[in-house]
């Protein structure tokens, strides 16, 4: 028969082991996020130098295509190719449903409301948006901000009368995920003056 003291020691050891396991798991997630951010920045610098696809790690299914800056809300993010869940985990993504950044047409960029696009809640009409690629710098002006229901309203890049759409889930402070509301920022291209 096991004594009370031995049982207490076993329970304490189990709790310590479980706590250490959870702490290690959480540290691992933050370490991976930090490493991914560093590698994406390195790949972006390489893209600026050689104007080619530079994956941040060999098995990545995304790569940096541009830098997004909105000075009024202090947002600076590297835009990744594609807007799949695996891409959006690391930054805002350029949707292939819209135009490429160097083409005419509506560009669609989406990001998560609680990470990379959390600052969008502070954007205002007439704010400037800057997008830098390896070959071109573009400036946009916000013309419209609205909240839409994704079940009844969609964005058709072929019929749009604006050049850029930034989209994220809404509301920003919601504890539930996967809701139907979207926060949409629409902008038109401006001439960049040097």
Residue, then its C-alpha position, 0 to 999 in steps of 0.5 A: x500500500x502506498x503511503x499518503x506522503x508517497x502519493x502526494x509526491x507522485x501527484x506533485x511530480x505529475x503536476x510539475x511534469x504537466x506544467x513543464x510540458x505546457x510551459x515548454x509548448x507555449x515557449x515553442x510556439x512563441x519561438x517559432x513565431x519569432x523565427x518565422x518573422x525573422x526568416x520572412x524579413x530576410x526573404x523580403x530583403x532578398x526579394x528587394x535585392x533580386x526581384x525573385x521569389x524568395x521563400x522564407x524556408x524551403x518548405x514554405x507555401x508562401x513568400x513575401x511579395x510587398x511591404x504594406x505601410x499605413x503611417x496614420x495607424x502605425x501599421x507596417x507589414x510584409x504582404x505574403x503571396x496567397x491568403x490561405x490559412x497557412x499564409x495568414x498565420x504569418x502575415x497579411x496575404x495577397x489574394x490570387x482572386x484579385x489583380x497582382x500588385x503590378x497590374x491594373x485592377x483591384x488588389x485584395x489583401x486580407x489579414x487576421x483581425x487579432x494579429x497583423x491587421x488589428x490596427x485596421x480598426x483605427x484607419x480612417x477615410x483619406x488615410x494613405x496606404x503605401x505598398x512597396x514591391x521590388x519593382x514599384x511603389x504605389x500609394x493609395x487613399x482610403x475612400x470607404x470603410x464598411x462592415x459587410x456580411x460575407x454571407x450576402x455580400x462579396x467582392x468582385x474584383x472585375x466589377x470594382x471601382x476601386x484599386x485596393x481592398x484590405x479585409x479582415x474579420x469583424x468585430x476586432x475584439x470578438x472572442x469567437x472566431x469564424x463569424x460572418x462579418x468582415x471589415x472592408x477598407x477600399x482605396x484608390x491609387x494615387x500618383x506617387x510624387x517624387 
